[in-house]
Amino acid sequence: MFLNIHKKFMTKVVRRANRSGDLTETPNQNEQSSQQHQQNEDDEPREANQQQTNQSNEEAQADESNEETQADESNDGNLLNEEVEADRLNDEAQGNQLDEEALGNQSKEEVPEMLQENMPEGLPAELKSTTKITDVNNDCLGFIFAHLELADLLSISDANKDLKPAAFLVYAEKYGKMVIHIQAHAANRRSPEVSKDCVWATNRTDSLKIMRHFGDAISKLKISYKGSNDGYFAEMERYINEYCSKTVIEIQFTLSMFSAIPNLVVPVHSVSFYSCELAKEQCQIDEWFPNVRHLMFGSMVEMDDVKRVVVHYPHLDSLTIEKADPIIQNGFNEANVMEILRLNPNLKSLHLHNFNTTFLQMVGEYLYQVKNLELSFKNDDSINHSEPSIRLWNVKSFVLRVKENESRNFPNLPFNFGNIEEFKYTSHPYCLEFFRENPLKIVHLKFGPLTFQGDSIIDFARALPSVTELVLDNCRLEVDEMIWFLDECPMLTKFHFVKTWRFEEHVVRYDLGPEWRIEFDGNIVKMER
């Protein structure tokens, strides 16, 4: 290609040189004709005039020839560039034609006949890609599948085993930390529904599909099932053991009447029962879940053999029991709760609901290892103020709930804490004696709307000299009252309360400066040092 361009360029140079030579001969010919004319004319003046005329003509012709030469040179240069560009395009076209032929031969060899038949006619060879969606790596597929709903992920996993790994990764990221609520009823055909922290598998088919395709990403199961003789529970048990045996650590049973013993072998650590009916054979919880660490029994759990439940659990460190509802004949009462506490003295966390302080006084000797204690009373009558204090030296976190506090006075609790750090109370804040006797670091108080009056706010603040985190729900404070808390509680780093309508935000920001970060969430003021 370069030799052709060089040859054409030299041809143009020679042509241009010849053309310039022709132009230089024109003045000589005019000069000879003028000499002959001078010989024939004798009139000297006329001869002089003729010479002047010829000289003018010669100059005009010379100018015209120069202009033509410049135009020819310009045209020759443009023509040369056009020819060079045409040669280049021609060579590229020939190369592309060879590439297309090679690509066409390759595509015909690799593309299946059925795929070639479905290709539109006239499609360029470079667009006839042989890449399939199953050839795309899982990372790219994950970006695509992330926009799909749970039902679509199940369909993809059903349709193609090569796409299942990418669907699994998306499921694990979007739903892996949620509770999978298997609410399986044969008549329900709705697709799975997703709430904030729960996936509702509302029909049997989807329940089994989720466990089969995504079992290794499931850590929390909630089973709502009314057993019958259709064998579905046995099938569900098999799916849990086969597909979820390595990952499930938490199971909740609710609204369940089992027709078969759920002989699960999964390494469950947390088991909860709500509104369940357990037959005698099904009360062997220690055999079902030998690694259980947390047990929870609601008030509507009825057991045919309570004594079989009240046993020693070697790994148990957290227990939650609600006193059985009066309509439940065989549930938890004071006697069997006291027995289960006696058999499991290494509990670290204990939640007791609807038991009175008299019962707590009786079981106090079994609570010496408890560090997190939560008590819930229906009303003030559950608290006996005349009893001696219960010593709970190892408790660090204490939560107290009084659902119906008619007197709105803080109860004189029969507890004596030695190392308490956190206290949460959901009734009335006037508990100064309790605060003075127990230096607290974290205090959460939740009660009805309250505005401090007189010096009560100062007394309340002075009772908390060691507090670092103070949350006052529904407690309205003025700017001056907020300042009193900050002055009396020098170790405070987190402070939440409700502002009054006279609370001036700009004044607070100006007075406190950059030391405190202040956020206003409606009427709630959130301050952090």
C-alpha positions in Angstrom: 0.0 0.0 0.0 2.8 2.4 0.9 4.6 1.7 -2.5 1.4 2.5 -4.4 1.1 5.8 -2.6 4.7 6.7 -3.3 4.4 5.8 -7.0 1.3 8.0 -7.4 2.9 10.8 -5.5 6.0 10.8 -7.9 3.7 10.7 -10.9 2.0 13.8 -9.7 5.3 15.6 -9.1 6.5 14.8 -12.6 3.2 15.9 -14.1 3.5 19.2 -12.2 7.1 19.8 -13.4 6.1 19.2 -17.1 3.2 21.6 -16.7 5.5 24.3 -15.3 7.9 23.8 -18.2 5.2 24.4 -20.8 4.3 27.6 -19.0 7.9 29.0 -19.3 7.9 28.5 -23.1 5.1 30.9 -23.8 7.0 34.2 -23.2 9.8 33.0 -25.7 7.3 32.4 -28.5 5.7 35.8 -28.0 9.2 37.4 -28.1 10.0 35.8 -31.5 6.7 36.9 -33.1 7.3 40.5 -31.8 10.8 40.5 -33.5 9.3 39.4 -36.8 6.7 42.1 -36.5 9.4 44.7 -35.9 11.3 43.7 -39.1 8.2 44.2 -41.2 7.3 47.6 -39.7 9.4 50.6 -40.5 7.5 53.1 -38.4 9.6 53.4 -35.3 6.8 55.1 -33.1 4.4 52.4 -34.1 7.0 49.8 -33.4 7.5 51.3 -29.9 3.8 51.3 -29.2 3.7 47.7 -30.4 6.5 46.7 -28.0 4.7 48.3 -25.1 1.5 46.5 -26.0 3.3 43.2 -26.3 5.0 43.7 -23.0 1.7 44.4 -21.3 0.3 41.2 -22.9 3.3 39.2 -21.7 2.8 40.4 -18.1 -0.9 39.6 -18.2 -0.2 36.1 -19.6 2.5 35.5 -17.0 0.1 36.4 -14.2 -2.6 34.2 -15.6 -0.2 31.3 -15.9 1.0 31.7 -12.3 -2.6 31.6 -11.1 -3.3 28.5 -13.1 -0.1 26.8 -11.8 -1.2 27.5 -8.2 -4.7 26.2 -8.8 -3.3 23.1 -10.4 -1.0 22.5 -7.5 -3.9 22.8 -5.1 -6.1 20.5 -7.1 -3.3 18.0 -7.5 -2.7 18.0 -3.7 -6.4 17.5 -3.0 -6.6 14.8 -5.6 -3.6 13.1 -4.1 -5.1 13.1 -0.6 -8.4 11.8 -1.9 -6.7 9.0 -3.7 -4.7 8.1 -0.7 -7.8 8.0 1.5 -9.6 5.9 -1.0 -6.8 3.4 -1.1 -6.8 3.2 2.7 -10.6 2.7 2.9 -10.3 0.0 0.2 -7.7 -1.8 2.1 -9.7 -1.7 5.3 -12.8 -2.9 3.6 -10.8 -5.9 2.2 -9.5 -6.7 5.7 -13.0 -6.4 7.3 -14.4 -8.7 4.6 -11.8 -11.3 5.5 -12.6 -10.9 9.2 -16.3 -11.2 8.6 -15.8 -14.4 6.5 -13.6 -15.9 9.3 -16.1 -14.8 12.0 -19.0 -16.2 9.9 -17.3 -19.5 9.5 -16.6 -19.6 13.3 -20.1 -18.7 14.3 -21.6 -21.3 12.0 -19.4 -23.9 13.6 -20.1 -22.9 17.3 -23.8 -21.8 17.2 -26.3 -24.6 17.4 -28.5 -25.1 14.3 -31.7 -24.2 16.2 -30.1 -20.9 17.4 -28.9 -20.1 13.8 -32.4 -20.6 12.5 -33.8 -18.1 15.1 -31.3 -15.4 14.2 -32.9 -12.6 12.2 -31.7 -12.3 8.6 -29.3 -9.6 7.7 -27.9 -9.4 11.3 -24.2 -8.3 11.3 -21.8 -11.1 12.2 -20.4 -9.2 15.1 -23.8 -9.0 16.7 -24.5 -12.7 16.5 -23.1 -13.4 20.0 -22.9 -16.9 21.3 -22.9 -15.8 25.0 -25.8 -17.1 27.1 -27.1 -15.7 30.4 -25.8 -18.8 32.1 -22.3 -17.8 30.9 -22.4 -14.5 32.9 -20.6 -14.7 36.3 -22.6 -14.6 39.5 -21.5 -11.1 40.5 -23.1 -9.6 37.4 -26.1 -11.8 37.7 -26.4 -10.6 41.3 -26.8 -7.0 40.2 -29.6 -8.1 37.9 -31.4 -10.4 40.3 -31.3 -7.9 43.1 -34.2 -6.1 41.4 -36.4 -9.2 41.6 -39.0 -10.2 44.2 -38.7 -13.4 46.3 -41.2 -15.2 44.1 -39.0 -14.5 41.0 -35.9 -15.8 42.8 -37.8 -19.0 43.6 -38.8 -19.3 39.9 -35.3 -18.8 38.7 -33.9 -21.4 41.1 -36.6 -23.8 39.9 -36.0 -23.1 36.2 -32.2 -23.4 35.9 -29.6 -24.9 38.2 -26.8 -22.7 36.7 -28.6 -19.5 37.8 -29.5 -20.9 41.3 -26.1 -19.8 42.9 -26.7 -16.2 41.9 -30.3 -16.3 43.1 -29.0 -17.8 46.4 -26.5 -14.9 46.9 -29.3 -12.3 46.4 -31.6 -14.1 48.8 -29.0 -14.3 51.5 -28.3 -10.6 51.2 -31.9 -9.4 51.1 -33.7 -11.9 53.3 -31.0 -13.9 55.2 -31.4 -12.1 58.5 -35.3 -12.2 58.4 -37.6 -14.7 60.1 -39.1 -17.2 57.7 -42.6 -17.6 58.9 -44.0 -20.8 57.5 -47.7 -20.2 57.7 -48.6 -23.3 55.7 -52.2 -23.9 54.8 -53.2 -26.1 51.8 -55.9 -23.7 50.6 -53.7 -20.7 50.4 -52.0 -20.0 47.0 -50.6 -16.5 47.5 -47.0 -15.7 46.8 -44.6 -15.1 49.7 -45.0 -11.7 51.4 -42.1 -9.7 52.8 -42.5 -7.3 55.8 -39.8 -5.4 57.6 -38.2 -8.3 59.4 -40.2 -11.3 58.3 -40.9 -13.4 55.2 -44.4 -14.9 55.2 -44.5 -18.2 53.3 -48.2 -18.4 53.0 -48.7 -21.7 51.2 -47.2 -25.1 51.4 -45.4 -25.2 48.0 -43.5 -22.0 48.6 -42.6 -23.1 52.1 -40.9 -26.2 50.8 -39.3 -24.3 47.9 -37.7 -21.7 50.2 -36.2 -24.4 52.4 -35.0 -26.5 49.4 -33.4 -23.6 47.4 -32.3 -21.3 50.2 -32.1 -23.5 53.3 -28.4 -22.7 53.8 -29.2 -19.0 54.2 -32.1 -19.5 56.7 -31.2 -18.8 60.4 -34.6 -18.1 61.9 -37.8 -20.2 61.4 -41.3 -19.5 62.7 -43.8 -22.4 62.1 -47.6 -21.9 62.3 -49.3 -25.1 61.5 -52.3 -27.0 62.6 -51.4 -30.6 62.2 -53.5 -33.2 60.5 -53.0 -36.7 58.9 -52.0 -35.4 55.5 -48.3 -36.0 56.1 -47.3 -32.4 55.4 -45.6 -31.9 58.8 -43.5 -35.0 58.2 -42.5 -33.5 54.8 -41.7 -30.2 56.4 -39.6 -31.9 59.1 -37.6 -33.7 56.4 -37.0 -30.5 54.5 -35.8 -28.7 57.6 -33.4 -31.5 58.5 -32.1 -31.9 54.9 -31.7 -28.3 53.8 -31.6 -26.2 57.0 -29.6 -28.4 59.3 -26.5 -26.3 59.3 -27.8 -22.8 59.6 -31.1 -22.6 61.6 -30.4 -21.4 65.2 -33.8 -20.0 66.2 -37.2 -21.7 65.9 -40.6 -20.4 67.0 -43.7 -22.5 67.2 -47.1 -20.7 67.2 -50.7 -21.8 66.7 -49.3 -25.3 66.3 -50.9 -28.7 67.2 -48.4 -31.3 66.1 -49.6 -34.7 64.8 -46.0 -35.9 64.6 -42.9 -35.5 66.8 -40.7 -32.9 65.2 -37.5 -34.9 65.4 -35.3 -32.1 64.2 -31.6 -32.5 64.2 -30.7 -28.9 63.4 -28.3 -27.1 65.9 -31.0 -24.8 67.3 -30.0 -22.5 70.1 -33.3 -20.6 70.7 -36.7 -22.2 70.9 -40.0 -20.4 71.6 -43.6 -21.6 72.0 -46.6 -19.4 71.6 -50.2 -20.7 71.7 -49.2 -24.3 71.3 -50.6 -27.6 72.4 -47.9 -30.2 73.1 -48.8 -33.8 73.5 -47.0 -36.0 76.0 -44.5 -37.3 73.5 -43.7 -33.8 72.3 -42.7 -32.4 75.7 -39.3 -33.9 75.4 -37.7 -30.6 74.5 -34.3 -31.5 75.8 -34.2 -34.4 73.3 -35.6 -32.3 70.4 -33.0 -29.5 70.9 -30.1 -30.7 73.0 -28.1 -27.5 72.3 -30.8 -25.1 73.3 -29.6 -22.0 75.1 -32.8 -19.9 75.2 -36.2 -21.2 76.0 -39.4 -19.1 75.9 -43.0 -20.2 76.9 -46.0 -18.0 76.4 -49.0 -17.8 78.5 -51.1 -19.9 76.1 -48.9 -23.0 76.0 -50.6 -26.1 77.2 -48.5 -29.3 77.8 -49.8 -32.7 78.6 -46.7 -33.5 80.6 -45.3 -30.4 82.3 -42.9 -32.5 84.4 -41.2 -33.7 81.2 -40.5 -30.0 80.3 -39.2 -29.1 83.8 -35.8 -30.7 83.5 -32.1 -29.7 83.5 -30.9 -28.2 80.2 -27.1 -28.4 80.1 -26.6 -25.3 77.8 -29.4 -23.1 79.0 -28.5 -19.6 79.9 -31.7 -17.6 79.1 -35.2 -18.4 80.2 -38.5 -16.6 79.6 -41.7 -17.8 81.2 -45.2 -16.2 81.2 -47.5 -17.4 83.9 -50.2 -19.6 82.3 -53.5 -18.0 81.5 -56.4 -19.1 83.8 -58.0 -21.0 80.9 -54.9 -23.2 80.5 -55.2 -26.3 82.6 -51.6 -27.6 82.2 -49.3 -24.7 82.0 -46.5 -23.0 84.0 -47.4 -22.0 87.6 -45.3 -21.0 90.6 -44.4 -24.6 91.6 -43.0 -25.8 88.3 -41.3 -22.5 87.6 -39.5 -22.7 90.9 -38.5 -26.3 90.0 -37.0 -25.4 86.6 -35.1 -22.5 88.2 -33.7 -24.9 90.9 -32.6 -27.4 88.2 -30.9 -24.7 86.1 -28.9 -22.5 88.5 -26.5 -21.2 85.9 -29.0 -18.9 84.2 -27.6 -15.6 83.0 -30.8 -14.0 81.8 -34.3 -14.4 83.3 -37.6 -12.9 82.2 -40.7 -13.6 84.4 -44.1 -12.2 83.6 -47.2 -12.0 85.8 -45.5 -13.4 88.9 -45.6 -11.4 92.2 -42.8 -10.4 94.5 -43.7 -13.0 97.0 -42.8 -15.6 94.5 -39.6 -13.8 93.7 -38.7 -13.8 97.4 -39.0 -17.6 97.4 -36.9 -18.1 94.3 -34.3 -15.5 95.2 -31.7 -18.1 96.2 -31.7 -19.5 92.7 -31.0 -16.2 91.0 -27.5 -15.5 92.3 -26.0 -16.1 88.8 -28.5 -13.9 86.9 -27.1 -10.8 85.3 -30.1 -9.6 83.2 -33.4 -9.6 85.0 -36.7 -8.6 83.5 -39.9 -8.5 85.6 -43.4 -7.7 84.4 -46.4 -7.2 86.8 -50.0 -6.6 86.0 -50.5 -4.1 88.7 -49.3 -2.7 92.0 -50.9 -5.5 94.0 -48.3 -7.9 92.6 -45.6 -6.1 94.7 -45.5 -6.7 98.5 -43.8 -3.8 100.1 -43.6 -5.4 103.6 -41.3 -8.2 102.5 -37.5 -8.1 103.2 -35.3 -7.1 100.3 -34.1 -9.7 97.8 -30.4 -9.6 97.3 -29.4 -9.7 93.6 -25.7 -8.9 93.7 -24.8 -10.0 90.2 -27.6 -8.2 88.3 -26.3 -5.6 86.0 -29.4 -4.9 83.9 -32.9 -4.6 85.5 -36.1 -4.1 83.5 -39.4 -3.5 85.4 -42.8 -3.2 83.8 -46.0 -2.4 85.7 -48.9 -2.6 83.3 -51.6 -1.1 85.5 -50.1 1.3 88.0 -53.2 3.1 89.4 -51.5 4.9 92.2 -48.8 6.2 89.7 -46.2 5.9 92.5 -43.0 4.1 92.2 -43.3 0.8 94.1 -41.0 0.2 97.0 -39.2 -2.7 95.4 -38.0 -5.5 97.6 -34.7 -5.7 95.7 -31.2 -4.9 96.8 -28.7 -4.6 93.9 -25.0 -4.3 94.4 -23.6 -3.9 90.9 -26.5 -2.7 88.8 -25.6 -0.5 85.8 -28.8 -0.3 83.7 -32.3 0.3 84.7 -35.5 0.5 82.6 -38.8 1.2 84.0 -42.2 1.7 82.3 -44.4 3.3 84.9 -43.7 6.4 87.0 -40.3 8.3 87.4 -40.6 9.1 91.1 -38.1 6.5 92.3 -35.5 8.7 94.0 -34.8 6.3 96.9 -34.1 3.4 94.5 -31.7 5.7 92.4 -29.9 6.9 95.5 -29.3 3.3 96.8 -28.2 2.0 93.4 -25.7 4.1 91.4 -26.8 3.6 87.8 -25.0 4.2 84.5 -27.9 3.6 82.1 -31.5 4.7 82.9 -34.5 4.3 80.5 -37.8 5.6 82.0 -41.0 5.2 80.0 -44.2 6.5 81.5 -47.2 8.6 80.8 -46.9 12.3 80.0 -45.2 14.2 82.8 -43.9 17.6 83.5 -41.6 18.1 86.6 -42.8 20.7 89.1 -40.8 22.8 91.5 -37.6 21.3 92.8 -38.5 17.7 91.9 -36.4 18.0 88.7 -33.3 19.0 90.6 -33.8 16.2 93.1 -34.3 13.7 90.3 -31.1 14.9 88.5 -29.0 14.8 91.8 -30.1 11.2 92.3 -28.2 10.2 89.1 -24.6 11.4 89.6 -23.1 8.4 87.7 -25.5 8.1 84.8 -24.0 8.1 81.3 -27.2 7.4 79.3 -30.6 8.9 80.2 -33.7 8.3 78.2 -36.9 10.0 79.4 -39.9 8.9 77.2 -42.9 11.3 77.5 -41.1 13.5 79.9 -41.3 17.2 78.8 -38.4 19.5 79.7 -37.7 23.2 79.4 -34.3 24.6 78.4 -33.4 25.4 82.0 -34.4 22.0 83.2 -32.3 20.4 80.5 -29.3 22.5 81.7 -29.9 21.3 85.3 -29.6 17.7 84.2 -26.3 18.5 82.3 -24.9 20.3 85.4 -25.9 17.6 87.9 -24.9 14.6 85.7 -21.4 15.5 84.6 -20.8 12.0 83.1 -23.8 12.1 80.8 -23.0 11.3 77.2 -26.5 10.5 75.8 -29.7 12.3 76.7 -33.2 11.9 75.2 -36.4 13.7 76.3 -39.5 15.5 74.9 -39.3 19.3 74.5 -42.1 21.7 75.6 -43.7 24.2 73.2 -41.5 26.9 74.7 -38.3 25.1 74.0 -36.0 27.4 71.9 -33.8 25.4 69.7 -31.4 28.2 68.7 -30.8 29.1 72.3 -29.8 25.5 73.1 -27.4 25.2 70.2 -25.8 28.5 71.1 -25.5 27.7 74.9 -24.1 24.2 74.4 -21.8 24.9 71.5 -20.0 22.2 69.5 -19.6 19.9 72.5 -23.0 18.3 72.0 -24.6 17.0 68.8 -28.3 17.8 68.9 -31.0 16.2 66.7 -34.7 17.2 66.8 -37.1 14.4 65.7 -40.4 16.1 66.0 -40.8 16.9 69.7 -38.1 14.5 70.7 -34.7 15.9 71.5 -31.7 13.5 71.0 -28.4 14.7 72.4 -25.0 13.0 72.3 -21.8 14.4 73.6 
